[in-house]
Amino acid sequence: MSAVGAKEVMFIYNGNEGTADVEFDAQGSYPVPPDGSILRRIGRQWKVTRTTFQSEAAEPRTNPVLKINLTDQF
């Protein structure tokens, strides 16, 4: 049973999706950070370069994905 608003949050570091960090947000409470804001992840500060929200209509059991692109280049 999935919670209303549940989604996956994918953190993409320096454009490398192969090493993305994915978390499940069961309550749907993780906010969408504005572009240019600073986040602290894996012990470092990162700047948000872009956020996108994807929902897969073809797969009804797939959770939507909030992709957050981060860079360490300020």
Helices and strands as residue ranges (DSSP letters): E 7-13, E 16-25, E 38-41, E 44-54, E 65-71
